[in-house]
Amino acid sequence: MNEAGCVREALVEGVHVLRIEGAVRYTIAPVVERFLDHLFTRASVGAVLVDLTSASFLDSTMLGVVARIAGRMSEQHQARPTIACPPGDILTLLRSMGFDEVFAVVSSAPDGADALPVVANEPVGGSPEARELARTVLQAHRTLAAMNPKNEATFHDVVEMMTREVDEKM
């Protein structure tokens, strides 16, 4: 497992597997968003599995990026995506935020999703361009807020503040 955090992806038996490993934070979100934009602008995606079995931490921005996958699948009239997450703190967090309402949740990833190529690593000594990062963070939090009324109340002030900051910078 890569504690610094990385995201891997591959098409495994017709399923797009996105594996999140280690501690993954907002600094990697724009790269993952660009990858997902590319993935979802191609032909029909079909099935998606988000594998969190090797994840140790996801911040709220990365949770929002993951949540957008369900929205994108719904927009394309595709099946609900699946999250593989073993029992523990991350699964408890996912359920408390309503991820189990928009994803099928399983406790382990299927066999055959082992050696996936890296899509994004946590940046070393640098970060993404400030405007892109701000837009990605804002969109991720808007997505989390839109998942359910509890999240809307939780993230309302954060989204308002971020919106003002992004509008001022643009």
C-alpha positions as CSV (number, residue, x, y, z in Angstrom):
1,M,0.0,0.0,0.0
2,N,1.2,3.5,-0.9
3,E,0.7,5.6,2.3
4,A,1.5,8.8,0.4
5,G,-1.6,8.1,-1.7
6,C,-2.3,7.3,-5.3
7,V,-5.2,6.4,-7.6
8,R,-5.0,3.5,-10.0
9,E,-7.4,2.5,-12.8
10,A,-7.9,-0.3,-15.3
11,L,-10.7,-2.0,-17.2
12,V,-11.0,-5.4,-15.6
13,E,-13.5,-7.8,-17.3
14,G,-15.7,-4.9,-18.4
15,V,-15.6,-3.0,-15.1
16,H,-13.7,0.2,-14.7
17,V,-11.8,-0.3,-11.4
18,L,-10.6,2.9,-9.7
19,R,-8.4,1.9,-6.7
20,I,-7.6,4.5,-4.1
21,E,-4.6,3.7,-2.0
22,G,-3.1,5.2,1.1
23,A,-3.9,8.7,2.3
24,V,-5.5,10.7,-0.6
25,R,-6.1,14.4,-0.2
26,Y,-7.5,17.4,-2.2
27,T,-4.1,18.0,-3.9
28,I,-4.6,15.0,-6.1
29,A,-8.3,15.7,-6.9
30,P,-7.8,17.8,-10.0
31,V,-5.8,15.0,-11.7
32,V,-8.4,12.4,-10.8
33,E,-11.2,14.8,-12.0
34,R,-9.5,15.2,-15.4
35,F,-9.2,11.5,-15.6
36,L,-12.9,11.0,-14.8
37,D,-13.9,13.7,-17.3
38,H,-12.0,11.8,-20.0
39,L,-13.5,8.5,-18.9
40,F,-17.1,9.7,-18.9
41,T,-16.8,11.6,-22.2
42,R,-15.9,8.4,-24.0
43,A,-18.5,5.9,-25.0
44,S,-20.8,4.4,-22.4
45,V,-18.8,3.6,-19.3
46,G,-20.8,0.5,-18.2
47,A,-19.7,-0.5,-14.7
48,V,-17.5,1.2,-12.2
49,L,-16.0,-0.1,-9.0
50,V,-14.3,2.2,-6.6
51,D,-11.9,0.1,-4.6
52,L,-11.1,1.6,-1.1
53,T,-9.8,-1.6,0.4
54,S,-6.2,-0.1,0.4
55,A,-7.2,3.4,1.4
56,S,-6.2,4.8,4.8
57,F,-7.7,8.3,4.4
58,L,-9.8,10.4,2.0
59,D,-10.5,14.0,2.7
60,S,-13.8,15.6,2.0
61,T,-12.7,16.8,-1.5
62,M,-11.8,13.3,-2.5
63,L,-15.0,12.0,-1.1
64,G,-16.8,14.5,-3.3
65,V,-14.8,13.4,-6.3
66,V,-15.8,9.8,-5.6
67,A,-19.5,10.9,-5.1
68,R,-19.5,12.6,-8.5
69,I,-19.0,9.1,-10.1
70,A,-22.5,8.1,-8.9
71,G,-23.9,11.3,-10.4
72,R,-22.2,10.8,-13.7
73,M,-23.3,7.2,-13.9
74,S,-26.9,8.3,-13.2
75,E,-26.7,11.0,-15.9
76,Q,-25.6,8.3,-18.4
77,H,-28.4,6.0,-17.2
78,Q,-25.9,3.4,-16.2
79,A,-26.0,1.0,-13.3
80,R,-25.2,2.2,-9.8
81,P,-21.4,2.1,-9.2
82,T,-20.0,-0.1,-6.5
83,I,-17.6,0.8,-3.7
84,A,-15.5,-1.9,-2.1
85,C,-14.7,-0.9,1.4
86,P,-13.9,-3.1,4.4
87,P,-15.6,-2.5,7.8
88,G,-13.9,0.4,9.6
89,D,-13.7,4.1,9.9
90,I,-13.9,4.8,6.1
91,L,-17.0,2.7,5.7
92,T,-18.6,4.3,8.7
93,L,-17.9,7.7,7.2
94,L,-19.3,6.7,3.8
95,R,-22.5,5.4,5.3
96,S,-22.9,8.5,7.5
97,M,-22.7,10.7,4.4
98,G,-25.2,8.6,2.4
99,F,-22.8,6.9,0.0
100,D,-24.7,3.7,0.5
101,E,-27.7,5.4,-1.1
102,V,-26.0,6.1,-4.4
103,F,-23.4,3.3,-4.5
104,A,-23.7,-0.5,-4.0
105,V,-21.3,-1.1,-1.1
106,V,-19.4,-4.4,-0.8
107,S,-16.7,-5.3,1.7
108,S,-14.0,-6.5,-0.7
109,A,-12.8,-6.1,-4.3
110,P,-13.2,-8.9,-6.7
111,D,-10.1,-10.9,-7.7
112,G,-8.3,-9.8,-10.8
113,A,-7.9,-6.1,-9.9
114,D,-4.3,-6.3,-8.5
115,A,-1.7,-4.6,-10.7
116,L,-3.5,-1.5,-11.9
117,P,-1.6,1.4,-13.5
118,V,-1.3,4.7,-11.6
119,V,-3.6,7.5,-12.7
120,A,-2.5,10.0,-10.1
121,N,0.0,10.3,-7.2
122,E,0.0,12.8,-4.4
123,P,2.2,15.7,-5.7
124,V,5.7,15.9,-4.3
125,G,7.0,19.4,-3.9
126,G,4.2,21.0,-5.8
127,S,0.5,21.4,-6.2
128,P,-2.0,21.8,-9.0
129,E,-2.8,25.2,-10.4
130,A,-4.7,27.3,-7.8
131,R,-7.8,28.0,-9.9
132,E,-8.2,24.4,-11.0
133,L,-7.7,23.2,-7.5
134,A,-10.3,25.7,-6.1
135,R,-12.9,24.8,-8.7
136,T,-12.3,21.1,-8.0
137,V,-12.6,21.5,-4.3
138,L,-15.8,23.6,-4.7
139,Q,-17.4,21.1,-7.1
140,A,-16.6,18.2,-4.8
141,H,-18.2,19.9,-1.8
142,R,-21.3,20.9,-3.8
143,T,-21.6,17.2,-4.8
144,L,-21.4,16.1,-1.2
145,A,-24.0,18.7,-0.2
146,A,-26.4,17.6,-2.9
147,M,-26.3,13.9,-1.8
148,N,-28.9,14.4,1.0
149,P,-30.4,17.0,3.4
150,K,-28.0,16.1,6.2
151,N,-25.0,16.7,4.0
152,E,-26.5,19.9,2.7
153,A,-26.7,21.2,6.2
154,T,-23.2,20.1,7.0
155,F,-21.6,21.6,3.9
156,H,-23.8,24.7,3.3
157,D,-21.5,27.2,4.9
158,V,-18.4,25.7,3.4
159,V,-19.9,25.7,-0.1
160,E,-21.0,29.4,0.3
161,M,-17.5,30.4,1.5
162,M,-15.8,28.5,-1.2
163,T,-18.1,29.9,-3.9
164,R,-17.3,33.5,-2.8
165,E,-13.6,32.8,-2.8
166,V,-13.7,31.1,-6.2
167,D,-15.8,34.0,-7.6
168,E,-13.3,36.6,-6.3
169,K,-10.3,34.7,-7.8
170,M,-11.9,34.2,-11.2
